[in-house]
Amino acid sequence: MIYLDYAASTPLPKAILETMIPWFCEDFGNPSSSHYQGRKAAKAVERAREIIADKIGAYPSEIVFTSGATESNNLALKGIALARRDKGRHIITSSIEHKCILSICNYLENEGFEITYVEPNKYGEITSASISKVIRDDTIIVSISHVNNELGTTQPIREIGALCFDKGVLFHTDAAQSFCKLDINVDDMYIDLMSVSAHKCYGPKGIGALYIRDLRETKVDPVIHGAGQELGLRGGTLASPLIIGMGEAVSQSGLYIDQVAIGEVRSAFLNELGKYCSYTINGGVSVIPNILNITIQKLDIQSLMRDEELAISQGSACSSMAIDISHVLRAIGLSFEQGEKTLRISLGYGYTPQKAKAAAATLAKHIS
Ligand SMILES: *Cc1c(COP(=O)(O)O)cnc(C)c1O
């Protein structure tokens, strides 16, 4: 198999799995239990919380564990919207957010909130000026993802964060694609809430976290009510093996994620592909090296989709069964014909320039 879909999910390294196994089998105590077994699991969970907090310049007390970035986004947007609905009912996001943000916003719209969807420029960038134009006195939260999951475009979130800070509006960013890949400091970037996921950075599926600035003083309504876990914000027994696996993935991320090396892999891939066809790269200049969004005019998409050897995302993984092209490609101005011939190729651990060349040659089999 030639896997070129690391932006959809990454493998769990065996070394990380090994660290998780004892917490499933021997030290399986409930982290909320007060006996020794419970306290032992709780201690390991707290260690993971520290690792994640350290990675983004936050306090451990500001991290809530969730089932992944989708749930973190739900907690961030619904949690703040419901807690602040008496202060205002206006929310700003963009038209190129991950499907889950758009569907949460659609839900909130039906619940009486007003959503403004800022449009990107043709490079897929959301400028702080475009947010500044639509921010209002009754705006309660702005949500813009750090790195777009289809284009790889990095948004100027520090500028957007600073703008929100000046206006006294909360700023949330979905950092599922940037966490452990780009340097993030929640203070320097004026981030108030941030969603992350483990399985995008070599951790297990089914675990993620939400950073909430000054969590103890910030009113957020829970989405999952429970028995008081996570300061009452997220009910349910803490998934200790997954949380510990996420902590390991974050602390060992330097081993699996090397954005400089991936940049060389990307160049090798493009050089090789260029021998077979011409292409255009979407997403502007500030694109993360591990994601490549390209339109190949002569691509035979039917033939590519039948190829069981190649795992490549057409448009975006979540909507690749859809008839229309993705909302992101539409928003940057691609036609249906162009969108149909557009691929998101995402690279990751284990790729060398040599292996990338071979992958490009295999893809080239589907060029007519
Ligand atoms: C993958 C992804 C999600 C969903 O994350 P899960 O942990 O799978 O729920 C949300 N937002 C972005 C930007 C993503 O890339």
The ligand as an ORCA input file, in Angstrom:
! r2SCAN-3c Opt
* xyz 0 1
  C      -9.253     15.405     11.667
  C      -9.798     16.731     11.968
  C     -10.881     16.889     12.847
  C     -11.582     15.698     13.467
  O     -10.779     15.139     14.461
  P     -11.235     13.809     15.237
  O     -10.238     13.698     16.337
  O     -11.118     12.714     14.230
  O     -12.604     14.020     15.721
  C     -11.322     18.154     13.107
  N     -10.732     19.225     12.569
  C      -9.695     19.123     11.724
  C      -9.082     20.360     11.163
  C      -9.197     17.880     11.394
  O      -8.175     17.786     10.548
*
